[in-house]
């Protein structure tokens, strides 16, 4: 028996109540550890990547993008959704190229984060990209609008503490900066 058995909820029934372009909303009836029943609403997500993309100067690439749910522009690291059957590293390479026009000679997998554990199964794979080279123009999706900027790691960290970066995937990825800088792979 698992040491977590006293915490586990068991699915009794689940139905999909909404299907969108890439998100699905489900309603599940579950048995709780104490034997009672309850309901859980959750979103399934295909997964995503976020990239700490280091320019030769040591600065990081950032994007400024309008996010409709909060109706404002956010400062974020390059990121994107994993397509069905796509390897997360391939996603990171594709997204960096499409969103920024850069490619990287060296890639390192750092870890994974789960940004919304209370209501979504989304996972975001975190990568570091080094030795960036401008490889052409951005190739944004038809309805995608963003601009590229750069910040030093120190300025990015300061922007988090100043409340200028509030995006969870960006903050979580920036947490990996000391590991990137210690690795000597930059």
C-alpha positions as CSV (number, residue, x, y, z in Angstrom):
1,X,0.0,0.0,0.0
2,X,1.2,3.5,-0.9
3,X,2.3,5.9,1.8
4,X,-0.1,8.4,0.2
5,X,-3.1,6.0,0.2
6,X,-4.8,8.2,2.9
7,X,-4.8,11.1,0.5
8,X,-5.8,9.5,-2.8
9,X,-9.2,10.3,-4.5
10,X,-10.7,7.6,-6.8
11,X,-12.5,8.4,-10.0
12,X,-16.0,7.1,-10.1
13,X,-17.2,8.8,-13.2
14,X,-15.9,11.5,-15.5
15,X,-17.6,13.3,-18.4
16,X,-16.3,15.9,-20.8
17,X,-18.5,19.0,-20.5
18,X,-16.7,21.3,-23.0
19,X,-14.3,20.8,-25.8
20,X,-12.5,23.8,-27.2
21,X,-9.6,24.4,-29.7
22,X,-7.1,22.7,-27.4
23,X,-8.6,22.6,-23.9
24,X,-11.2,20.2,-22.7
25,X,-13.2,20.7,-19.5
26,X,-14.3,17.6,-17.5
27,X,-16.5,17.0,-14.5
28,X,-15.6,14.0,-12.3
29,X,-17.4,12.3,-9.5
30,X,-14.8,11.0,-7.0
31,X,-14.6,8.9,-3.9
32,X,-12.7,10.7,-1.2
33,X,-10.2,9.0,1.2
34,X,-12.8,9.1,4.0
35,X,-15.4,7.3,1.8
36,X,-17.5,10.4,1.0
37,X,-18.1,11.5,-2.6
38,X,-17.4,14.9,-4.2
39,X,-17.0,16.5,-7.6
40,X,-13.9,17.8,-9.3
41,X,-13.9,20.1,-12.3
42,X,-10.7,20.0,-14.3
43,X,-9.1,21.0,-17.6
44,X,-7.0,18.8,-19.8
45,X,-4.2,20.4,-21.7
46,X,-1.7,19.0,-24.2
47,X,1.3,20.4,-22.4
48,X,3.7,23.2,-23.2
49,X,7.4,24.3,-23.1
50,X,9.1,27.4,-21.8
51,X,12.6,28.4,-22.8
52,X,15.4,30.2,-21.0
53,X,17.0,31.4,-24.3
54,X,20.5,32.9,-23.6
55,X,21.9,35.4,-26.1
56,X,25.7,35.5,-26.6
57,X,25.7,38.5,-24.3
58,X,24.2,36.5,-21.5
59,X,20.9,38.3,-21.8
60,X,17.6,36.3,-22.1
61,X,15.1,36.7,-24.8
62,X,11.6,37.8,-23.7
63,X,8.3,38.4,-25.4
64,X,5.7,41.0,-24.7
65,X,2.3,39.6,-25.5
66,X,-1.4,40.5,-24.9
67,X,-3.2,37.8,-22.9
68,X,-6.9,38.1,-23.3
69,X,-8.1,36.5,-20.0
70,X,-6.5,39.3,-18.1
71,X,-6.7,41.8,-20.9
72,X,-3.2,43.2,-20.6
73,X,0.3,42.8,-22.0
74,X,2.6,40.4,-20.2
75,X,6.4,40.0,-20.2
76,X,7.2,36.3,-20.7
77,X,9.9,33.9,-21.8
78,X,9.3,32.2,-25.2
79,X,6.9,29.3,-24.8
80,X,4.4,27.3,-26.6
81,X,2.0,24.3,-26.8
82,X,3.2,20.8,-27.5
83,X,1.5,19.5,-30.7
84,X,0.1,15.9,-30.6
85,X,2.9,13.4,-30.9
86,X,5.6,16.0,-30.8
87,X,8.7,15.6,-28.6
88,X,9.0,18.5,-26.1
89,X,12.5,19.4,-27.3
90,X,11.2,19.6,-30.8
91,X,8.4,21.9,-29.5
92,X,11.0,24.1,-27.8
93,X,13.1,24.4,-30.9
94,X,10.1,25.1,-33.1
95,X,8.6,27.7,-30.8
96,X,11.9,29.5,-30.3
97,X,12.4,29.7,-34.1
98,X,8.8,30.7,-34.9
99,X,8.3,33.3,-32.1
100,X,11.8,34.9,-32.1
101,X,13.6,34.1,-35.3
102,X,16.4,32.5,-33.3
103,X,17.9,29.0,-33.3
104,X,20.2,27.6,-30.6
105,X,23.3,25.4,-31.0
106,X,22.9,23.8,-27.5
107,X,19.8,22.7,-25.6
108,X,19.5,21.5,-22.0
109,X,16.4,20.0,-20.3
110,X,15.9,21.5,-16.9
111,X,12.7,20.1,-15.5
112,X,9.0,20.3,-15.4
113,X,6.4,22.5,-13.7
114,X,2.6,22.1,-13.2
115,X,1.2,25.6,-13.2
116,X,-2.4,24.9,-12.2
117,X,-2.6,21.8,-10.1
118,X,-6.0,22.6,-8.6
119,X,-7.8,22.6,-11.9
120,X,-5.6,21.4,-14.8
121,X,-3.3,18.6,-15.8
122,X,-1.1,21.0,-17.7
123,X,2.7,20.4,-17.5
124,X,5.3,22.8,-18.8
125,X,8.7,21.4,-19.7
126,X,11.6,23.8,-19.0
127,X,14.5,24.1,-21.4
128,X,17.7,26.3,-21.6
129,X,18.9,27.2,-25.0
130,X,22.5,28.5,-25.6
131,X,24.5,29.9,-28.5
132,X,21.6,31.6,-30.1
133,X,21.8,32.7,-33.7
134,X,19.3,34.9,-35.5
135,X,18.1,32.6,-38.3
136,X,15.5,34.8,-40.0
137,X,12.3,36.5,-39.2
138,X,9.6,35.5,-36.8
139,X,7.0,33.1,-38.2
140,X,4.1,33.8,-36.0
141,X,0.8,32.0,-36.2
142,X,-1.9,33.8,-38.1
143,X,-3.5,35.3,-35.0
144,X,-0.4,35.7,-32.9
145,X,1.1,39.1,-32.1
146,X,4.1,39.6,-29.9
147,X,7.3,41.6,-29.7
148,X,10.8,40.4,-28.7
149,X,12.9,42.1,-26.1
150,X,15.8,41.1,-23.9
151,X,16.8,41.4,-20.3
152,X,19.8,40.4,-18.3
153,X,19.1,37.5,-15.8
154,X,19.5,40.1,-13.0
155,X,17.1,42.5,-14.6
156,X,14.6,39.7,-15.1
157,X,14.8,38.6,-11.5
158,X,14.4,42.2,-10.4
159,X,11.3,42.5,-12.7
160,X,9.7,39.6,-10.8
161,X,10.2,41.2,-7.4
162,X,9.0,44.6,-8.8
163,X,5.8,42.9,-10.0
164,X,6.6,43.5,-13.7
165,X,6.8,39.8,-14.4
166,X,3.9,37.9,-13.0
167,X,3.6,35.0,-15.4
168,X,3.9,31.7,-13.5
169,X,5.8,29.8,-16.2
170,X,8.3,32.6,-16.5
171,X,8.9,33.0,-12.8
172,X,9.2,29.2,-12.4
173,X,11.7,29.0,-15.3
174,X,13.8,31.9,-13.8
175,X,14.1,29.9,-10.6
176,X,16.4,27.6,-12.7
177,X,18.9,30.5,-13.5
178,X,21.4,29.6,-10.8
179,X,21.6,26.0,-12.1
180,X,22.1,27.3,-15.6
181,X,24.8,29.7,-14.5
182,X,26.6,27.0,-12.4
183,X,26.5,24.3,-15.1
184,X,29.1,26.1,-17.2
185,X,27.2,25.3,-20.3
186,X,26.4,28.9,-21.1
